[in-house]
């Protein structure tokens, strides 16, 4: 045996201690070491304020964080630690799937990533004074300036109310993209060169049309061409076009246009101004705030500019109080324009566009026509109209045992023809339909040309009705399913089993496929069927024969993360969603996104909460939600 000198032994012990200390967490350890591991595992894909795991104790904060804030977030994870036995902490056992984890295995057991996470867990377990619950909220009362471009719909409506022109020139503008489920989200409202050119062409057409044959629409308040008349016109028309009073400098500049080219040139110039095309919220000039509030009300409820009464209320200071604002909101909700706005909200929320572009296999679905597709969207629109304007319980959107159908839809559903087109019709229990979940709109829009897609249907429910973001599939993943064969015919549930066998796929598909399986008795156009029909046709007519196979469905499904959520049909799921708090809150969030033109943030929590409380107390009357959201958004609650 070789003797070890004391000095060498001491050095070895010191090196070992130093090595151990180098692994000990310091102020920057979480951000430098642990956070990259969590990012690599894509934990924030589900554990974010809008994700499928938003309701759990582990939730990533929004926005850019400072070093101090990341450190506080790391310390807040002590709630996921077992102090008595750190190895049993869910912070490590869930992502490694040692315990049940809906997100699947995100970190490989025994890997270096797990070792880094365990170091942090040991640190948290030994910390005798853990951090309090971590929250990042916007400073109370802080309001950031916002610029929102008029959408194409708002542009059309505004020039209609401003000029009396209903030619809808913006229908020729570049179409808008869906972001956060809607077309009016301001972070996507850039002005491309093509759109800028469209604004120029549109302004020219509108100005020329307004004064073709003289001032037949009575836009100019005086009948002479003097500068005094021009100044009066500019002041009055400009306030309506810009939705606020003009500054002295603006009046002077537009008077020069009047002198050069008259009223038509002034109108053309104003319609190309950012002051017309954009609307501000919390702008730099406090004197404009009442007018900004008027615009927020009018574009939320009418998708158009304020009317004379709303301008009057702004000037009188009535919009500076919650009660005054609510009075105007209720008046505006009674106007037919509010119905048109809810129609557009419905069309975007339910994604009518997906059905408008859907193609179905003609041989399998000869009854599917463009006219039938229009009837499908009209059925959904009629249900929402009834729930909103008849002050019904809006959660019947999911659980209604009645529908508003046309004769072709009745035939598709296997029901007697309605008493009148789109008349209210009861849905017998055996149809297994209820609310929007049983409508052909959803069933056809979330299906492929020839077959259903449980994945697409489950994803639609998660995103549209639970407001949960499901992470995108990893790049390069093969999404193709096994083909059916005579030797081994399979249902979609069996074919989708390949997703569950692949760890990277299973983490998301376990969240969405089990929802979609409950819709499998409804084919790619929304017809009910008892069995899956698979037809095998020989490649050559002179060899073999056509064979048809029928398979039984297993329509058992569940909503992972929701208690008592097992179901076997759209009707059973509708009952579950109607009583589900997260689904009820999602209605609030969807209208918030549409009104505000953006996703909700941490600082909006109080607004969402108070609006939901009002919505619930009203018996889920949607008109009350409309008023409440505007009230609390413009006059935020103090807590």
Secondary structure, DSSP 8 states (H G I E B T S, - for coil): -----HHHHHHHHHHHHHHHHHTS--TTHIIIIIHHHHHHTTGGGTSSTTBTTTTSS-----S---HHHHHHHHHHGGGG--SS-GGG-HHHHTTTTSS--TT---S-TTSHHHHHHHHHHHHHHH-SS----------TT----EEEE--HHHHHHHHHHHH---S-GGGGS-----BTTBS--GGG----HHHHHHHHHHHHHHHHHHTTTSSTT--SSSSS-SHHHHHHHHHHHHHHHHTS---HHHHHHHHHHHHHHHHHHHHHHHHTSHHHHEEEES-S-GGGHHHHHHHHHHHHHTSS---HHHHHHHHTTGGGSHHHHHHHHHHHHTSHHHHHHHHHHHHHHTTHHHHHT----TTT-TT--HHHHHHHHHHHHHHHHHHHHTT--TTHHHH-SEEEE-HHHHHHHT----SSTTEEEE--GGG---GGGGSHHHHHHTS-SSS--HHHHHHHIIIIIS--B-----TT---------SSS---HHHHTHHHHHSHHHHHHHHHHHHHHGGGTTB-TTS-B-SEEEEEE--SSTTSS--EEEEEE----B--TTSTT--BSSHHHHHHHHHT-HHHHHHHHHHHHHHHHTS---GGGHHHHHHHHHHHHHTTS-HHHHHHHHHHHHHS----
